[in-house]
Amino acid sequence: MTSAPVLDLDRDVVSLTADLVDIPSESRSEGPLADAVEAALRRIPHLRVDRDGDTVVARTSLGRPARVLIGGHLDTVPSAGNLPHTIRDGAIHGLGSCDMKGGVAVGLRLAAMVDRPVHDVTYVFYECEEIDARFNGLARLAETHPDWLAADFAILMEPSRAGIEAGCQGTVRAQVRTTGVRAHSARSWLGRNAIHEAGQILRRLEEYEPRRVSVDGLEYREGLNAVGIEGGIAGNVIPDACVVTVNYRFAPTRTVEEAERHVRDVFEGFDVEIVDRAAGALPGLDRPAAAEFIASVGAEPRPKFGWTDVARFSALGVPAVNYGPGDPSLAHAVDERVPIADLVACERVLSGWLSGRSTGVTP
């Protein structure tokens, strides 16, 4: 019989990351890891710990004037034969090491070691980030326990090469359809080719000039691109239908409704169906806690190109940034890894910021 996993938060951040990697936690199977996280956090006297499903929340209650939230997801994508972990070339290799058990290890170490932070802190370790949004533990908390997520500023420990990536883009995916008349390809003049009609859609995309939008001094680059095309019936049939799937990545200054209208305007005259949408997140770098954190990191923030769960905090009125160890381009890779230097740097920066050592604030 296999014993339940146990986490020791007194271990250094590198060892703790390795321990976390070796506890399998594919999406919807995070229970054993959530059990271990909950048990470890309940041993810490300065934290109140709550659990909803396989999402664990721990909070300080010191009466500080501001509250920050530090979050990370417990789940991983399916294994690619990259368990258990290995350590080589200055990095921890293994499933979830970059996305994002390295960041979770940093968060757990902070929860255990920083007992008198200058801000009250909420730590959220949640389930099902890697699959359909309806299973996302953070999304569920936003509906069932929004008070657990209340904060003035949030840090999501997504891999960002130990630098700040602020806010995130929004996304709209749409299917743009053309119709034609089916006919035998030997008598093509009797039909109308829907794939040929799609050429107008592609020309509009070729001529499209994406915006560059400045927010809090960061430049978000937009994009509208074809990401798929479907059409055709048989090798001797003129097709009567074609669908071009387009993806619009937009700056967080636009609402998702405005983004949808923009896509429909670009493809005016065509049948447009919106099949997926998610709002972006404003960076909120003008908030005092955010400014303190930026000063602690000591490097200029970058805009986040892509979508992350920081958008969920933005929807709750909580400005958020991505800050965590690892290169996001290695997430989900067979050779997924997180540099040891990133782990150490993230723990040092966040510990110094929360303790007030890097800001001159006394707890």
N, C-alpha and C positions, 0 to 999 in steps of 0.2 A: 504494500500500500504506500503510495506516494504521500509524503507529509506536505502540509500546506506551506506555501512560501512565507518566509519571514524577512522583513527588511530592518536593517540596523542603520538608523540615520546618523549615527556617530561615525560611520565609515566615510572616508574622503569621497569627493564628488566623482572621481574616476571609478573607484570601486563600486560606488552606489549605482552609477550608470551601467556598469557591467552586470550587476545584480538584477537591475530592472530589465535589461535586454534578455536575460536568461529566463524570465518569467513570461511565457507565451501569452499574448493578449490580443489576438486577432479580433477585429470588430465583432461585437456581440458575444465575445468570450472573455471579457475583461474581468469577470467575477473574482478569480483567484488573486489577480493583481490589485483590484480595488479592495479586497479583504485585507491584503498585506499593507496597503497604503493607509487604510482606515485604522488598523491596529497600531501601526507605527505612530500615527498622529495622535491617537488617543492617549499615548504614553507621555505626551508633552503637556505640562501643566498650564502653560500660558495660552492654550488654544481651546476654543469651543469647536467641536467636530460634529458635523451633520452629514447624513448620507441620503441620497435619493437614487434608487436603482444602483448602478455601478458608478455613480458620480459622488465624489467625496469633497466636502467643503470644510475648511478649517479657518477660524477667524480669531484675531485678537480683539479685545475690547478694553482699550486703555484710555479712552476718552480723548484721543488725539483730534485736532481740528479737521484733519483730512484722512480719507481712507483710499488706499490703493489696492488693486486686485492683481494677483499674479496667477495665470492660468496655463494649463497644459493638458493635452488629451492623452489618455492611457492606451488607446488602441493602436494597432498597426494594420497594415495591409497583410495579405497572406504571405507566408514564408516562401522565400526563393532558395531554400536550402542553406540559408545564412544564419542558422542557430546551431550551437550556442555562440557567444561572442568570441572574438579573438582580439588581441592587442598587438599591433605592429605598425611600424612607420609613423609613430607618434599619434595614433588614432585608435579608437575603439570601433571595430568592425562588427556588424551584425544587424539583424532585423530591428528596425525602429530606433537604432542608435542615434540617427540624425533627426528623424521625424517620429516622435520627438522625446524619446526617453532620456536623452541628454538634458533637455530643457526641464523635464519632470524631475530629474535628479537634482538639478540646481534649485528648483522650487522647494523640494522636500528638505534639502539642506538648510535653506533660508528659514523655513517654517520651524525647524528644530533649533537652529543656532542663534537666530536674532530674536531674543526674547523681550527687548525693550526698543522696538522700532520707533522712529520719529513720526511715522504715520501709522495709523491702524492698518492692518493688512488682512486681506481675504485671499486664501489660497484655494484654487478650484482645480481639481483633477478629474476630468470628465471622460465619458465614454462616447464611442461611435462617431468620431469626427470624420473617419475615412470613408463612410458609406452614406447612403441616402439621408438627407437632412432631417427626415421625420424621426430618425433614431437618435439624433444628436443630443447628448446629455446637456450641453449648454443651452441649446434651444428649448429643451424641456424645462430647465430651471427658469428661463426667462418668462415662461408661462405660469409655472406652478409655484415658484419661490423667487419672484423678482427681487425681493428684499435681500436674499442671499448674495445677489450680484450688485447691490448698490455700492457705488464707489465714485471717487472724483477723477480717477485715472486708472487705466488698466494696461497691463503688460501681458501679451500673449507670447509664450516662449517658443514660438515657431522658429525653425532654423533661419537665421539671418546673418550668418558669418560673424556673430558677436557684434553686430552693428544694429542701429535703429532703422527699421523700415516702418514708416509712419502711415497710418490709415490703410486704405486699400481701394483698388478699383471696383466698380460695380460691373455686372455682366448681364447681358441679354442675349439669348440665343433664339433665333427665329428661323422658320422655314418659309422660303419664298417660292411660290409655285407658278408654273406656267402650264397652259393647256394647249392642246393641238387637236388634230383629227387623225385617227388611226387609219392606215392604209398599207397595202402591200408595197414593199420597197421597190419592186419592179414597176409600180405605177405610182410613184411618189407624188406626182402632181395632183393626185386625187386626195391627198392628205395634207396635214400641216404639222411640221416637226416641232414638238414641244422642247426638245433639247436645243434646237437651233434658236427657239424663242428665248431660251435662257441666256443667250449671248448678250442680250440687253442688260440683264442683271449683272453679268460679269463686267460689262463695260462701265456700269455705274460704280462698281467696286474699284475698278482700275483708276477711275477719275476722282475717286473720293479723296478728300484732303482731311486727315484726322486733326483734331485740335490738340494743342498743348496748353494745359491749364495750370496756373500757379496757385497753390494753396499753402498758406503758412510758409512761404518761401520755397516750397517743393514743387517741382514741375512733373505733373502727371501727364503721360502721353497716352492718348486714346488710340483705338484701332477698330476698324470694321473690316472683317475678312470672311471670305468663303472658307468653310471648314469641311464641307462635304457636298456631294452632288449625286443624285439618284435619278435614273431614268432608263428607259429601254425595256422592251418586251421580248423580242427575239431578233435574231440576226437578219430577218427578212421582213420586219414590221416597222413602219414609221410610228414612233412613239407619240401617244396623245397626252402624256403627263411627264413633268420633270420637276424635281424639288432641289433647290439650292439652300443648304443650311449655312447661315451666317452667324457670326459671333461679334457682338459689339462690346468692347471693353471701354468703360467710360469713367471720367474723373468723378470723384466723390461730391463735387459741387452739383451734379445732376441727380435728381431723384430717379428712381427706377421708372416711374410713370413718364417723366420727361424723356428718358432714354428710349422707352418703347415708342413714343410719338416720333422721335427722331428717326428710328429705324423705319417706321411706316412712311415717313415723309421721303426718305431716301428712295424707297421702292414704291412710290406712288404709282398706281395703275396696276400693281400686281397683288395677288392674293398673299397676304402676310399673316402667318400664325406664330405667335410668341409661345415657345415651348419651354423656356427656362428663364428665370430672372432672379437677380439678387442685388440688393442695394450695396453701394460702396460705403466707406467709412471716412469721415473727416479726421485729420490727424490730431487736431486739438493741441498743438504744440505751445499755445499761448497760456495753457493752464499752469499755475505755479508748480505743481508736482511734476508735470512734464518737463518744465524748464529746468528744475533741479536734476531730474534724471538725465537729461541731455548733457548738462554740465558734467555729471559724474562719468558718463561714457566717454566724453572728451573727443567725439568725432561728429561730423555733420550728419544729421539724419538723411536717409534716402527715402524716396517715395516707394510704396509697395506696389509693384506691378503684378497683378493677380488678385485673387479674392481669398480672404481668410476669415476666421471667426471674429476678428476685431469688428467686423460689420455688425455682429450681434450686439456688441457693447455700444456701438454708435447708435443703434436703434433704441437702446435704453437711455440714451443721453450721456453715455460715458465715453469720453475720448480714449482711444487706445492705440498702442503701437505694437509692432512685432519686434521682439528682441530675444534671440536665443542662439545657442551654439550650433554649428554645422552649416554646410552649404546646401541651400534648398534644392539645387540641381541634382543632389545625390539622394534625395528622398525617394524611397520605393525602389532604388536601384539594387541589383544583385550584390554589388560591392558597397552597399550603404555603410557610411562611417561618420564619425564625429571626431574632430581633432581634440586631443587632450588640452591643447592650449586654449581652445574656445571654451571648454568646460570651466577651466580654472579662471579665465578672464571674466566670464559671465557671473560666476559665483563671487569673485572679488568685487566687481563693480556693484552688483546688486546688494551685497552685504554692506559695503561701504555706504551706499546711498541710503538704505533702510536704517542703518545705525547712526547716520548723521555725520560719519567721519569725513565724507567727501563734500559735505555742504556746509559744515560748521554749525549745524543745528544740534542742540542738546536735547536728548529725550527726557 
